[in-house]
Amino acid sequence: MLVLDGIPSTVPHLNWVKSKSLARWRVARKTIHHVEFDTLLGVNMAVVALTNEKHEYSAADGRKLKGLVAEVEQRADNQEFEEAITDKAALLVFDIARGQYFHAGNKRTALVAGLAFLNKNGHSIDIENAGFVAAVDKAGIAAADLDDIYAVIRELVTKGKAERRGWDAVVKGAIERHRDFLTKLAS
């Protein structure tokens, strides 16, 4: 019989485990798929193309956007998967809308980037929801903060299958599903 931390083990299939080794074993965590800088550029390029606007950003804004990507990756690492996904999505959406990194389409980019991030991580959100759109609009003019965006996302996010396709395909699918809405939103 094996003794684990002073407690006799009577479970036969655990007898192969060496004493005190259980403390070193970790349960595998779900992997969070983070959005990359080039993906965000692609999102903006696609949403502004819907309305024949130019995809432009300054070098300084590019550096800030890369900083956002790094911040989203590092945020909420101590949280459970479900909570971390909502927290990271809120930061991504809020900061793109507020940061005005692009010359056009920042709020649309924020909505699609948030949806794509959630889809890649097994969640979804209705980017056409009036409350969500209003919160993103307010973030774009500094009338809403990160907590406001987080509250809306937390309320609206739903679980689904994790998107197995690459980022380009996920973004393209999100834009195709919401093409009319995104076009109207620009006007």
Secondary structure, 3 states (H helix, E strand, C coil): CEEECCEEECCHHHCCCCCCCHHHCCCCCCCCCCCCHHHHHHHHHHHHHCCCCCCCCCHHHHHHHHHHHHHHHHCCCCCCHHHHHHHHHHHHHHHHHHHCCCCCCHHHHHHHHHHHHHHHCCEECCCCCHHHHHHHHHHHCCCCCHHHHHHHHHHHCEECCCCCCCHHHHHHHHHHHCHHHHHHHHC
